[in-house]
Amino acid sequence: MAQHGLLIDYEFCTGCHACEVACKKHLGLPAGEFGIKLTETGPWKYETGQAAGAWEWTWTPVITKACNLCEERVAKGKMPMCVQHCQAKCLEYGPLEELNAKLAAKTKQAVFALGE
């Protein structure tokens, strides 16, 4: 069986925290613990170069040690909770081979997989 993972297109992540909330509720995690956690970088303003005058503010969903890629849901043919609830549709679940092939299309993406 092919190993599966998450493709995160953080160019379009709006920082809504829906993935965090859905995961936290599904796993029953206590306060301060997360299966997926948003990290925030910025805002800052570029002063020089091609991006001069532009503002940067990035949200990046990061998988934590508590994540099991919703193995029980996936075994039933469902998506992981974070993917199902991502309002910006920037999370995708699938075989690593397919997800890795999509990485070449853009620069602000990452693939996460759990070790077997």
N, C-alpha and C positions, 0 to 999 in steps of 0.2 A: 504494500500500500504506500502511496506517495505521501511524503511529509507535507503537512499544511502549515500555513502561517497567515499573518496579516500584512497587507500592503497599506501603508499610511501615506496619503497625499497631503502633507502638511501645508502645502501652498494654499489650500482652501479651508483649512480648519479655522472655524470662527471662535473657538474657545467657549462654546456653549455648555460644556461639561456634561452633555447628555450621555456620552459613553461612560464617564466616571460613575454617574448616578445609577445607570442601568446595571453596570457591572457590580458595583458595591451592593446594590439591593439583591441581585441574583445570587451572589456569593455569601451574603449575610455578613459582610465585613464590618467590624466596629469602627468607631470614629478614629481617623488618622491612618487607616489602612485602605489600600486601593489595589485593584487588579489591573487597572489602567489609570494613569495619572497624567493630567495635562501639565506641561511646563510652559512657562511664558518667558519670552525673550523680547526686550524692548519696553516701551517704544524709544527709539532714538532717531535723530535726523542726520542724514548724510550731508556733509558740508562741501565735499568736492567730488570730482569724477562724474561718470555717466549718471549716477543716481543723485546728484546734488539737488538738494531741496526736497527729496523724497523722505518719507517716514517709513521705518521698518518696525513691525510688531508681529511677532510670530508665536503661534501656539503649536506645541508638538505633543501629541499623545505618546506616552511611553508605557510599555508593558512592564509590569512588576513581577516579582517572584510569586505573588498570589494568583497570577493568571494561569489558567489551565486551558485557555482557548475554548472554554465552555464545552469540554469534551462530552458531557452528557447530552447537551442540546445538539451538538454536531452529529453525534451518533444517531440521533433521531431525524437527521436531515435538515435541521434548523441552523441558522446563522448564529455566531456568537452574539451575545447581548449588545456588546459595544457596536458591532457592525449594524445590527438591526436598528439601533436607536440613533446612529450618527445622522444628524439633521443635514449636514453639508455633503453627505455621501462621499466622505474622503477616506473611509475605511472599507477595505475589501478583504474577504476571506477566500482562500483557495489553495490549490497545490502550489508548492514553492516554485516549481519549474515555470508555471504560468505567471506567477507574480514577479519572478525575477526577469522574465521576458518583458514585462511592462515597465521595468525600471529604466530602460534605455530611452523611453519617450519623454521623460521629464527629469529635472534635477532635484526638486524638492519632494522626494519620496524616500521611504525606507521600508524594508521588509523585516518583520520580526517572526521568529519561529521558536518553538520550545524544543529543547533537547529531548531526545527519546531515551 
